[in-house]
């Protein structure tokens, strides 16, 4: 009885609570009836504005118009829609219960009101106070699907992009100079996921670049080098399913050449000249010489190795020592090894996508297949990419969604440099008479390297496979009007395997006789959990206020195993696996992890769309630092003033828009490894297994210190200031000018440790400062329109200039850092007062013309002789020593610029993009081989015809090279004659397209069809001697050092876009 009474009481209480909860929810959520508004956005010529932004005023919710200018958005019946497009005046359209709206925009750059993505939100361009560049969507889709970062080159000011021609290698992006010596790459955020693999270009909806600290401080510890924000495509509400097919196919070719002599007679004449200059009677196993006449040089039919006798192996094979050396005919035409390695490089890019949505749910599905062969034989890159995006407005107050991208990539082939090409003599044919690869084993001074083509052929089975999954799940709740609470879980995980076989190269004297196999397998996982609450409200249609608060947790985990084997009985694919190798069995493993915990906030206020003020703060705690300095604070403040809205400019006929911006902020960098704050230990056979009790004692496993920790290290902090002007003249000319500075303090640097500490790596300590200052300019003009009929055009100019300097490297004034060693030489260096980096070496003041001139110069051992280089005595001590080395060149450009053109006439369109980098120096490392005689590979024509003492040179005063010598000499040191101007101008993209007329489309029952032909890297203007003036390096300290940079292929591509 009591139990039933108690249950009834609870039941009544439940009904009361539920009634109260329902009333609260109803009153808080039902401010206005929800309607779905559909419409079309067109320009002044009634052409659809593809990608126009439709934003619900006072919120961050919006959609983008499709290819036909159509849109659909769910909103309150009393809402106001803000419709905008770059270069057009925006319009505010009251919904007032309407369900269909037609919007026509007119050119008026006074608006600049496209919606741009910013950290953890979006905002109208006119409301942005930081330095944010947007990349045009059409320009993104013109790029190769293999690398979306190439779209940034020449399209966003303040951004330097260096592309690699190797298939599947992502370009290096640097934003506003080089801010540190510890990694200068920007933070990539794809759909809210940090460090995610970049999607194919056809899957990208928008790309924004955050350049100053007032815009990047919201990302705190990872924002110092700039941020690239990418959002992927989604469906539209109320849109029927649309199917889109994009197909590209084409061919790439490389035509760049080194200036090399491949004619065997000329090669013999070079040897004659070298030995004659050295006072040696010309001699070689491969040539016959007239010691008195360079023109009397002839070439032998066979390459005779050391130990063989001159004769005809075809009649007396015993002369040739067959047992050790294969019989090799001299290539009488000369082998052009680069030509042998080059190949036509097919490219295929196919994307199929389906997008659509109901009134509540939108979706986008996309699949992409991309394949690119390398311009060097036996290299390729394949990628399969799938993406599924979905959003659902479950309730008026509840929205959920997810983003998922899965890719499978496979790279095959040799990724090494071009050493073998410049080390292998053109006398050697591709194959010997038995059909095997010929190489340096023929001896006779032709070097000991492998056959370049054979090297690539044997490494064709190198394979690097990666499966990547990236995406997010989110829930957004609006409990009351003007407040949105969102939680997002993002993930980025990769599984990878590397198959690295090495096969015997019998044509190489120093080669391997057996086969080896190394395999590596591992996985990476990065996840971030982001929680935000956003308040946004407009008061009296004048005061706009936004407040964002958030927390974020991020964790990275990595582990891998590797194994190696030798002693394989067969290299057949069915047998060549780790379990078949019997010798030198090695195994290893590695693992690492780090975590970041963050709190952040942002407040924004604007009055009458005229005055803007924004403040940001983020607090990060990183496991990479010790407990003493684990947390760092990163504040920022910025403001804007739309001067053109003032009354005193209201009647201006030429100044359509003028906005002033200023910002200051700080961001951080923790790219110092995962355990800098801690000492680490390891174990391996060579360093930590000890004999206890003497040489015959038992081997006992131990550990060694691998790195010494520094618990007192703290964040690198980059302080940025930015002053900018946004202006529009005559409703046609748009301009953005930013003047900025970026100062990095407490730069982390690994100082030297005493030898008594053993072989442990040194920890990084806060001892350095670096500064960057520069100018960014974006200028565009939109012409044509109603006065020009069907003809429209847009011209855009991007200009960037910066200066970089290390203001303090360490407390030791003599401290410096150097680049990697290349055959006993280092080429780059940096210290206090220099740029990062610069070339360092001797200064050449010409060539000695007489012994008297040589005797009057500072002594340099026995090198001072007629025909040798004049080395400057920099320190003035009266002799040439290593102390006379100084800074001799700067690989950082004086400026970069891009010129972008778009023409439209009726159904035709044409686009072209020029890019230039000016004032950047480079060193072509292979000039040591080809111009100054290191090894007996092919040499430069200048070494024979324009070197001092050449019988082909009428006047030694006109020599461009010192006298040729067969001996390694002082010229092999780093010196100023190796430094070149690597400035270049490149037509990086041109495309002409045709949209089929509506009549044909109606007959075919399709929405649109466009066919086009596109060319990339169509021409390059440069005086640089290397294969490509755009030099890609793995380490920033080696910037500008060209060790065989792959040449950018010229691609001709046919394309077809169909929308059903």
NORKAQUI-V697157 format. One record per pair of residues at least 24 apart in sequence whose C-alpha atoms are under 7 Angstrom apart, sorted by sequence separation. I is the first residue (numbers start at 1). GAP is how many residues later the second one is. D is the distance in Angstrom with one decimal. If there is no record, write none. Layout:
BEGIN
i	gap	d
I	GAP	D
I	GAP	D
END
This chain:
BEGIN
i	gap	d
56	24	6.0
57	24	5.8
206	24	5.8
207	24	6.7
347	24	5.7
348	24	6.5
364	24	5.8
365	24	6.5
383	24	6.8
384	24	5.1
423	24	6.9
469	24	5.4
497	24	4.3
528	24	6.8
529	24	5.3
563	24	4.3
596	24	6.7
597	24	5.1
614	24	5.3
638	24	5.6
639	24	6.4
681	24	4.4
682	24	6.0
718	24	6.5
719	24	5.2
745	24	4.6
776	24	4.7
808	24	4.8
846	24	5.3
893	24	6.3
894	24	5.7
990	24	5.7
991	24	6.4
56	25	4.8
57	25	6.0
87	25	6.1
206	25	5.4
269	25	5.8
303	25	5.8
347	25	4.5
364	25	5.1
383	25	5.5
384	25	6.5
424	25	6.7
468	25	5.7
469	25	6.5
496	25	5.7
497	25	6.6
528	25	5.5
529	25	6.6
562	25	5.7
563	25	6.2
596	25	5.6
597	25	6.7
613	25	5.9
614	25	6.1
638	25	3.9
680	25	6.0
681	25	5.1
718	25	5.4
719	25	6.3
744	25	5.4
745	25	6.7
775	25	5.8
776	25	6.6
806	25	6.6
807	25	5.3
844	25	6.5
845	25	5.2
893	25	5.6
894	25	4.8
990	25	5.3
55	26	5.6
56	26	6.2
86	26	5.5
204	26	7.0
205	26	5.5
206	26	7.0
302	26	5.9
303	26	6.1
346	26	6.1
347	26	6.5
363	26	5.6
364	26	6.4
383	26	4.3
468	26	4.3
496	26	5.5
528	26	4.3
562	26	5.2
596	26	4.6
613	26	4.3
637	26	5.8
638	26	6.2
680	26	5.6
718	26	4.2
744	26	5.1
775	26	5.3
806	26	5.2
807	26	5.5
844	26	5.6
845	26	6.1
893	26	4.9
894	26	6.5
989	26	5.7
990	26	6.6
42	27	6.5
54	27	6.4
55	27	5.1
86	27	6.6
204	27	6.1
205	27	4.8
302	27	4.4
303	27	5.6
345	27	6.9
346	27	5.6
363	27	4.3
382	27	5.6
383	27	6.5
467	27	5.6
468	27	6.5
495	27	5.9
496	27	6.1
527	27	5.7
528	27	6.6
561	27	5.7
562	27	6.0
595	27	6.0
596	27	6.5
612	27	5.2
613	27	6.5
637	27	5.5
680	27	5.2
717	27	5.6
718	27	6.3
743	27	5.8
744	27	6.1
774	27	5.3
775	27	6.5
806	27	5.5
844	27	4.9
845	27	6.3
893	27	4.0
989	27	4.4
41	28	5.0
54	28	5.7
55	28	6.5
85	28	6.4
86	28	5.7
204	28	4.4
205	28	4.7
269	28	6.3
301	28	6.0
302	28	5.0
345	28	4.8
362	28	5.6
363	28	6.5
382	28	5.2
466	28	6.6
467	28	5.2
495	28	4.4
527	28	5.6
561	28	4.2
595	28	5.4
612	28	4.8
636	28	5.6
637	28	6.1
679	28	5.4
680	28	6.7
716	28	6.8
717	28	5.5
743	28	4.3
774	28	3.9
805	28	6.2
806	28	5.7
843	28	5.8
844	28	6.2
892	28	5.1
988	28	5.1
989	28	6.2
40	29	5.2
41	29	6.5
54	29	4.6
84	29	5.3
85	29	5.1
203	29	5.6
204	29	5.7
268	29	6.3
301	29	5.4
345	29	5.6
362	29	5.3
381	29	5.8
382	29	6.5
420	29	6.6
466	29	5.7
467	29	6.4
494	29	5.4
495	29	6.7
526	29	5.6
527	29	6.8
560	29	5.6
561	29	6.5
594	29	5.7
611	29	5.8
612	29	6.4
636	29	3.7
679	29	4.4
716	29	6.1
717	29	6.6
742	29	5.7
743	29	6.3
773	29	5.3
774	29	6.2
805	29	5.4
806	29	5.9
842	29	6.6
843	29	5.5
891	29	4.7
988	29	4.3
40	30	4.3
53	30	5.7
54	30	6.6
84	30	5.1
203	30	5.7
345	30	5.3
361	30	5.6
362	30	6.4
381	30	4.5
420	30	6.8
466	30	4.3
494	30	5.1
526	30	4.4
560	30	5.4
594	30	6.6
611	30	4.8
635	30	5.7
636	30	6.1
678	30	6.8
679	30	4.0
716	30	5.1
742	30	5.0
772	30	6.5
773	30	5.4
805	30	4.2
806	30	6.7
890	30	6.4
891	30	4.4
987	30	5.6
988	30	6.4
39	31	5.7
40	31	6.2
53	31	5.2
344	31	6.2
361	31	4.2
380	31	5.8
381	31	6.5
421	31	6.1
465	31	5.6
466	31	6.6
493	31	5.4
494	31	6.6
525	31	5.6
526	31	6.5
559	31	5.6
560	31	6.4
610	31	5.7
611	31	6.5
635	31	5.7
678	31	3.9
716	31	5.1
741	31	5.7
742	31	6.3
772	31	5.5
773	31	6.8
804	31	5.2
805	31	6.5
890	31	5.4
891	31	5.8
986	31	6.6
987	31	5.6
1017	31	6.9
39	32	5.5
52	32	5.9
53	32	6.2
265	32	6.5
343	32	5.3
360	32	5.6
361	32	6.2
380	32	5.3
420	32	5.4
465	32	5.4
493	32	4.3
525	32	5.2
559	32	4.0
610	32	4.8
634	32	5.1
677	32	4.8
678	32	6.2
716	32	6.5
741	32	4.3
772	32	4.5
804	32	6.8
889	32	6.0
987	32	5.6
1017	32	6.7
1018	32	5.6
38	33	5.6
39	33	6.5
52	33	4.9
265	33	6.2
342	33	5.5
343	33	5.9
360	33	5.0
379	33	5.4
380	33	6.7
464	33	6.0
465	33	6.4
492	33	5.8
493	33	6.2
524	33	5.7
525	33	6.5
558	33	5.4
559	33	6.4
634	33	5.4
676	33	5.3
677	33	4.6
678	33	6.5
740	33	5.8
741	33	6.4
771	33	5.9
772	33	6.5
986	33	5.8
987	33	6.6
1017	33	5.0
38	34	4.2
265	34	6.3
342	34	4.7
343	34	5.9
360	34	6.8
379	34	4.4
464	34	4.5
492	34	5.1
524	34	4.6
558	34	5.2
676	34	6.1
677	34	4.3
740	34	5.5
771	34	5.4
934	34	6.8
986	34	4.3
1016	34	5.7
1017	34	6.9
37	35	5.6
38	35	6.5
187	35	6.4
264	35	6.8
341	35	5.2
342	35	6.2
378	35	5.5
379	35	6.5
463	35	5.8
464	35	6.4
491	35	5.8
492	35	6.2
523	35	5.9
524	35	6.9
557	35	6.0
558	35	6.2
610	35	6.4
739	35	6.1
740	35	6.3
770	35	5.8
771	35	6.4
985	35	5.6
986	35	6.4
1016	35	5.1
36	36	6.8
37	36	5.4
175	36	6.5
187	36	6.5
341	36	5.5
463	36	5.1
491	36	4.3
523	36	5.8
557	36	4.4
677	36	6.8
739	36	4.7
770	36	4.3
771	36	6.8
984	36	6.6
985	36	5.1
1015	36	5.4
1016	36	6.8
36	37	5.6
37	37	6.2
462	37	5.7
463	37	6.7
490	37	5.5
491	37	6.4
522	37	5.6
523	37	6.4
556	37	5.4
557	37	6.9
738	37	5.7
739	37	6.6
769	37	6.1
770	37	5.2
984	37	5.5
985	37	6.8
1015	37	4.6
36	38	4.3
462	38	5.0
490	38	5.1
522	38	3.8
556	38	5.4
738	38	5.0
769	38	5.4
770	38	6.8
984	38	4.6
1014	38	5.9
1015	38	6.1
35	39	5.8
36	39	6.3
186	39	4.8
187	39	6.4
188	39	6.0
189	39	6.3
190	39	6.2
191	39	6.3
462	39	6.3
489	39	5.9
490	39	6.3
521	39	5.5
522	39	6.3
555	39	5.9
556	39	6.2
737	39	5.8
738	39	6.5
769	39	4.8
932	39	6.5
983	39	6.1
1014	39	5.1
34	40	6.9
35	40	5.6
185	40	6.2
186	40	4.9
187	40	4.7
188	40	4.9
189	40	5.0
190	40	4.8
191	40	5.0
489	40	4.5
520	40	7.0
521	40	5.6
555	40	4.3
737	40	4.6
768	40	5.0
769	40	6.3
932	40	7.0
982	40	6.8
1013	40	5.7
1014	40	6.3
34	41	5.5
35	41	6.0
184	41	5.8
186	41	5.3
187	41	6.2
188	41	6.2
189	41	6.1
190	41	5.8
191	41	6.8
488	41	5.8
489	41	6.3
520	41	5.8
521	41	6.4
554	41	5.6
555	41	6.3
736	41	5.7
737	41	6.6
768	41	4.3
982	41	6.9
1013	41	4.6
34	42	4.4
35	42	5.7
186	42	6.7
414	42	5.8
488	42	5.1
520	42	4.3
554	42	5.0
736	42	5.1
767	42	6.4
768	42	5.3
842	42	6.4
982	42	5.1
1012	42	6.0
1013	42	6.0
33	43	5.6
34	43	5.7
413	43	7.0
459	43	7.0
487	43	5.8
488	43	6.4
519	43	5.6
520	43	6.7
553	43	5.9
554	43	6.4
735	43	5.6
736	43	6.6
767	43	4.8
842	43	4.5
981	43	6.4
1012	43	5.1
32	44	5.6
33	44	5.5
487	44	4.4
519	44	5.6
553	44	4.6
735	44	4.5
767	44	6.6
841	44	4.6
842	44	6.3
928	44	6.3
980	44	6.6
1011	44	5.7
1012	44	6.5
32	45	6.2
414	45	5.6
458	45	6.4
486	45	5.8
487	45	6.4
518	45	5.7
519	45	6.5
552	45	6.0
553	45	6.2
670	45	6.2
734	45	5.7
735	45	6.6
840	45	6.6
841	45	5.4
843	45	6.9
984	45	6.6
1011	45	4.6
32	46	6.7
179	46	6.7
413	46	5.6
414	46	6.5
486	46	5.3
518	46	4.2
552	46	5.0
669	46	6.3
670	46	6.7
734	46	5.2
840	46	5.4
841	46	6.4
1010	46	5.8
1011	46	6.5
413	47	4.3
485	47	5.8
486	47	6.3
517	47	5.5
518	47	6.6
551	47	5.6
552	47	6.4
668	47	6.3
669	47	5.2
733	47	5.7
734	47	6.4
840	47	4.4
841	47	6.4
982	47	5.4
1010	47	5.1
412	48	6.3
413	48	6.3
414	48	6.8
485	48	4.4
517	48	5.5
551	48	4.4
668	48	5.5
669	48	6.6
733	48	4.6
839	48	5.7
840	48	5.6
1009	48	5.6
1010	48	6.6
412	49	6.5
413	49	5.1
484	49	5.7
485	49	6.4
516	49	5.8
517	49	6.6
550	49	5.9
551	49	6.2
668	49	4.6
732	49	5.6
733	49	6.8
838	49	6.5
839	49	5.5
1009	49	4.5
148	50	6.9
175	50	6.3
412	50	5.4
413	50	6.7
484	50	5.2
516	50	4.6
550	50	5.3
624	50	5.0
667	50	5.8
668	50	5.9
732	50	5.4
839	50	5.0
1008	50	5.9
1009	50	6.4
175	51	5.8
412	51	4.6
483	51	5.6
484	51	6.6
515	51	6.1
549	51	6.0
550	51	6.1
624	51	5.4
625	51	6.6
626	51	4.7
666	51	6.5
667	51	5.3
838	51	5.8
839	51	6.1
1008	51	5.2
148	52	6.5
411	52	5.7
412	52	6.5
483	52	4.6
515	52	6.7
549	52	4.4
624	52	6.2
625	52	4.8
666	52	5.4
667	52	6.7
708	52	6.4
713	52	5.5
714	52	6.9
838	52	4.7
1007	52	5.4
148	53	5.5
410	53	6.8
411	53	5.1
482	53	5.6
483	53	6.7
514	53	6.8
515	53	6.5
548	53	5.3
549	53	6.6
624	53	6.2
666	53	4.4
707	53	4.6
708	53	6.3
710	53	5.8
713	53	6.2
838	53	6.4
1006	53	6.3
1007	53	5.1
146	54	6.5
410	54	5.6
411	54	6.6
482	54	5.3
548	54	5.0
665	54	5.7
666	54	6.2
706	54	4.5
707	54	4.4
708	54	5.8
709	54	5.6
1006	54	4.5
145	55	4.8
410	55	4.5
450	55	6.6
482	55	6.0
547	55	5.8
548	55	6.4
665	55	5.4
705	55	5.6
706	55	6.1
707	55	6.2
708	55	5.6
923	55	5.7
145	56	5.0
409	56	5.7
410	56	6.6
451	56	7.0
547	56	4.5
664	56	5.6
665	56	6.7
707	56	7.0
923	56	4.9
409	57	5.3
450	57	6.1
546	57	5.8
547	57	6.4
664	57	4.5
922	57	5.7
923	57	6.1
143	58	7.0
408	58	5.8
409	58	6.6
450	58	4.6
546	58	5.0
663	58	5.6
664	58	6.5
921	58	6.5
922	58	5.3
408	59	4.6
449	59	5.2
545	59	5.7
546	59	6.5
663	59	5.1
921	59	5.5
922	59	6.4
44	60	6.6
141	60	5.4
407	60	5.7
408	60	6.5
448	60	5.5
449	60	7.0
545	60	4.6
662	60	5.5
663	60	6.6
921	60	4.7
922	60	5.7
37	61	6.8
38	61	6.0
39	61	5.4
40	61	6.9
41	61	6.4
42	61	6.4
43	61	5.5
44	61	6.2
53	61	5.9
60	61	6.7
140	61	6.1
141	61	5.7
407	61	5.2
448	61	5.1
517	61	6.9
544	61	5.6
545	61	6.7
662	61	4.5
920	61	6.3
921	61	5.2
37	62	4.3
38	62	4.9
39	62	4.6
40	62	5.1
41	62	4.8
42	62	4.9
43	62	5.0
44	62	5.1
53	62	6.2
60	62	5.7
406	62	5.6
407	62	6.6
448	62	6.2
544	62	5.2
661	62	5.8
662	62	6.2
919	62	6.7
920	62	5.6
36	63	6.0
37	63	5.6
38	63	6.3
39	63	5.3
40	63	6.1
41	63	5.8
42	63	6.3
43	63	5.9
60	63	6.8
406	63	4.5
543	63	5.9
544	63	6.4
661	63	4.9
920	63	5.8
35	64	6.9
405	64	5.7
406	64	6.5
543	64	4.8
660	64	5.9
661	64	6.2
919	64	5.6
405	65	5.2
542	65	5.4
543	65	6.4
660	65	4.8
918	65	4.5
404	66	5.9
405	66	6.0
441	66	5.2
542	66	4.4
659	66	5.7
660	66	6.4
917	66	5.5
918	66	6.5
404	67	4.3
440	67	6.2
441	67	5.2
659	67	5.0
917	67	5.6
137	68	6.9
264	68	6.2
403	68	4.7
404	68	6.7
439	68	4.6
440	68	5.4
441	68	4.8
658	68	5.7
659	68	6.3
916	68	5.6
917	68	6.8
137	69	6.3
264	69	6.7
403	69	5.1
438	69	5.6
439	69	5.9
440	69	6.3
658	69	4.4
916	69	4.3
263	70	6.0
264	70	5.6
402	70	5.4
403	70	6.6
437	70	6.6
657	70	5.2
658	70	6.6
915	70	5.8
916	70	6.2
263	71	5.1
402	71	4.3
657	71	4.8
915	71	5.3
135	72	5.6
262	72	4.9
401	72	5.9
402	72	6.2
656	72	5.3
914	72	5.7
915	72	6.5
134	73	6.1
135	73	6.3
262	73	6.3
401	73	5.5
655	73	6.3
656	73	5.4
914	73	4.5
915	73	6.7
134	74	4.5
262	74	6.3
400	74	5.7
401	74	6.7
655	74	4.9
656	74	5.9
913	74	6.0
914	74	5.8
133	75	5.7
134	75	6.4
400	75	4.5
654	75	5.5
655	75	6.2
656	75	5.7
913	75	5.9
132	76	6.7
133	76	5.1
399	76	5.9
400	76	6.2
654	76	4.7
913	76	5.2
132	77	5.5
133	77	6.8
399	77	5.1
912	77	5.5
913	77	6.4
132	78	4.8
378	78	6.3
398	78	5.9
399	78	6.5
912	78	4.1
131	79	6.2
132	79	6.1
377	79	6.9
378	79	6.3
398	79	4.7
911	79	5.6
912	79	6.4
131	80	5.5
397	80	5.5
398	80	6.5
594	80	6.0
911	80	5.2
131	81	5.6
379	81	6.9
397	81	4.8
593	81	6.8
867	81	5.4
910	81	5.6
911	81	6.6
130	82	6.6
378	82	5.2
397	82	6.4
910	82	4.4
338	83	6.6
628	83	6.6
629	83	6.5
632	83	6.8
909	83	5.8
910	83	6.4
130	84	5.6
131	84	6.7
337	84	5.9
627	84	7.0
628	84	6.1
629	84	6.8
909	84	5.2
130	85	5.2
626	85	4.2
629	85	5.2
908	85	5.7
909	85	6.5
625	86	6.4
626	86	6.5
908	86	4.6
676	87	5.9
907	87	5.6
908	87	6.5
254	88	7.0
625	88	6.5
676	88	6.7
888	88	5.7
907	88	5.1
625	89	6.6
907	89	7.0
336	90	6.3
889	90	6.6
117	91	6.6
253	91	5.2
335	91	4.4
252	92	5.8
253	92	6.2
334	92	4.9
335	92	6.5
251	93	6.5
252	93	4.7
334	93	5.5
335	93	6.8
801	93	6.2
869	93	6.1
251	94	5.4
252	94	6.1
335	94	6.0
801	94	4.4
868	94	5.1
251	95	4.3
800	95	5.6
801	95	6.5
867	95	5.2
868	95	6.3
250	96	5.8
251	96	5.8
331	96	5.3
800	96	5.3
867	96	5.0
250	97	5.3
330	97	5.5
331	97	6.0
799	97	6.0
800	97	6.2
249	98	5.7
250	98	6.7
330	98	6.0
331	98	5.1
799	98	4.4
119	99	6.4
249	99	4.6
330	99	6.5
798	99	5.2
799	99	6.6
248	100	5.8
249	100	6.4
798	100	4.9
248	101	5.0
797	101	5.7
798	101	6.4
247	102	5.9
248	102	6.3
797	102	4.7
924	102	6.0
247	103	4.6
329	103	6.6
796	103	5.8
797	103	6.4
246	104	5.7
247	104	6.5
328	104	4.6
329	104	6.9
796	104	4.9
246	105	5.0
327	105	6.2
328	105	5.9
795	105	5.8
796	105	6.4
245	106	5.8
246	106	6.5
326	106	6.8
327	106	6.2
795	106	4.7
245	107	4.7
794	107	5.9
795	107	6.5
244	108	5.8
245	108	6.6
794	108	5.1
244	109	5.2
793	109	5.4
794	109	6.6
243	110	5.8
244	110	6.4
793	110	4.3
243	111	4.6
792	111	5.9
793	111	6.0
242	112	5.5
243	112	6.7
341	112	6.1
792	112	5.1
241	113	6.5
242	113	5.3
340	113	7.0
791	113	5.7
792	113	6.5
241	114	5.6
242	114	6.1
791	114	4.5
241	115	4.4
337	115	7.0
790	115	5.4
791	115	6.9
847	115	6.4
240	116	5.3
325	116	6.6
790	116	5.4
925	116	6.7
239	117	4.9
240	117	6.4
325	117	6.2
923	117	6.4
924	117	6.5
925	117	5.7
926	117	6.8
239	118	5.0
922	118	4.6
923	118	5.1
924	118	5.0
925	118	5.4
238	119	5.4
239	119	6.5
921	119	6.7
922	119	5.9
923	119	6.0
924	119	6.8
235	120	4.9
236	120	5.7
237	120	4.7
238	120	4.6
234	121	7.0
235	121	4.8
236	121	5.5
237	121	5.3
238	121	5.0
254	121	6.3
235	122	5.9
237	122	5.3
253	122	6.4
237	123	6.8
237	124	6.6
237	125	5.7
236	126	5.7
235	127	4.9
235	128	4.8
234	129	5.9
235	129	5.2
234	130	5.0
233	131	6.8
844	131	6.6
842	132	6.4
843	132	5.7
844	132	5.8
841	133	4.9
842	133	4.4
843	133	5.1
844	133	6.4
841	134	4.8
842	134	6.2
841	135	6.8
305	137	4.6
306	137	5.7
304	138	6.5
305	138	4.4
306	138	5.5
303	139	6.4
305	139	5.0
304	140	6.6
827	147	6.3
825	148	6.7
891	148	6.3
825	149	6.9
891	149	5.0
234	155	6.1
285	159	5.9
264	163	6.1
72	164	6.1
73	164	5.8
262	164	5.5
71	165	6.9
72	165	5.2
72	166	5.8
837	200	5.7
837	202	6.9
145	204	7.0
167	205	6.3
167	206	6.9
167	207	5.8
166	208	6.5
828	209	6.7
828	210	6.2
167	213	6.2
168	213	5.6
167	214	5.4
819	218	5.3
820	218	6.8
819	219	5.3
146	224	6.9
196	274	6.2
193	278	6.7
196	296	5.7
193	297	5.2
192	298	6.8
193	298	6.5
36	323	6.8
29	368	6.8
218	382	6.7
218	398	6.3
220	398	5.7
217	399	6.8
218	399	6.6
221	399	6.4
217	400	7.0
218	400	5.9
220	400	6.7
217	401	6.9
220	414	5.6
217	417	6.0
217	418	6.4
217	419	6.2
214	422	5.0
213	423	6.6
214	423	5.9
214	424	6.1
224	443	4.9
223	444	5.6
224	444	5.1
223	445	6.2
224	445	5.9
221	446	5.9
222	446	5.9
220	447	5.0
221	447	4.0
222	447	5.6
217	448	6.5
220	448	5.7
221	448	5.2
214	449	5.6
217	449	6.0
221	449	6.5
214	450	5.7
217	450	5.1
29	451	6.1
213	451	6.5
214	451	5.0
216	451	6.9
28	452	5.2
29	452	6.8
213	452	4.6
28	453	6.8
213	453	5.5
213	454	6.1
59	477	6.5
58	478	6.2
58	479	5.9
58	480	6.3
183	488	6.5
447	488	6.8
182	489	5.9
447	489	6.2
182	490	6.5
446	490	5.6
445	491	6.8
224	494	5.9
213	507	5.4
422	507	6.7
130	508	6.7
212	508	6.2
129	509	5.9
129	510	5.5
212	510	6.8
129	511	5.5
425	511	6.3
423	512	6.2
425	512	4.2
426	512	6.3
423	513	6.4
424	513	4.6
425	513	5.5
423	514	4.2
424	514	7.0
422	515	5.4
422	516	6.0
129	532	5.8
130	533	6.5
110	546	5.3
110	547	4.3
109	548	7.0
179	565	6.3
180	567	6.7
180	590	6.8
179	591	6.6
179	593	7.0
177	595	6.3
110	618	6.1
158	618	5.4
109	619	5.7
157	619	5.3
157	620	6.2
110	621	6.9
157	621	6.3
109	622	5.3
108	623	4.7
109	623	6.7
107	624	6.4
109	625	6.5
177	625	6.3
176	626	7.0
178	626	6.8
417	626	6.5
418	626	4.9
177	627	6.6
417	627	5.3
157	641	5.5
156	642	6.6
157	642	5.9
158	642	5.1
155	643	6.4
157	643	5.5
154	644	6.2
270	674	5.6
375	674	6.9
262	676	6.4
261	677	6.0
260	678	5.9
261	678	5.7
260	679	5.3
261	679	5.9
260	680	4.4
261	680	5.5
259	681	5.4
260	681	5.9
259	682	6.5
277	687	6.9
278	687	6.2
277	688	6.3
274	690	5.0
275	690	6.6
273	691	6.7
274	691	4.3
275	691	6.0
274	692	5.1
45	740	6.7
45	741	6.5
154	743	6.1
155	743	6.6
154	744	4.1
154	761	5.7
258	767	6.8
258	768	6.4
258	769	6.6
257	770	6.0
256	771	5.2
256	791	6.6
254	793	6.5
254	794	6.9
254	795	4.8
253	796	5.1
254	796	6.3
252	797	5.3
253	797	5.3
252	798	5.2
253	798	6.5
252	799	4.1
251	800	5.5
252	800	6.5
250	801	6.8
251	801	5.7
250	802	5.4
251	802	6.6
250	803	4.0
249	804	5.5
250	804	6.0
248	805	6.4
249	805	5.5
248	806	5.6
249	806	6.7
248	807	4.4
247	808	5.5
248	808	6.6
247	809	5.2
246	810	5.8
247	810	6.5
246	811	4.5
245	812	5.7
246	812	6.5
245	813	5.1
244	814	5.6
245	814	6.5
244	815	4.4
243	816	5.8
244	816	6.3
243	817	5.2
242	818	6.0
162	868	6.3
164	868	5.8
162	869	6.9
163	869	6.6
162	870	6.0
166	880	6.5
165	881	5.5
165	882	6.1
165	883	5.0
165	884	7.0
END
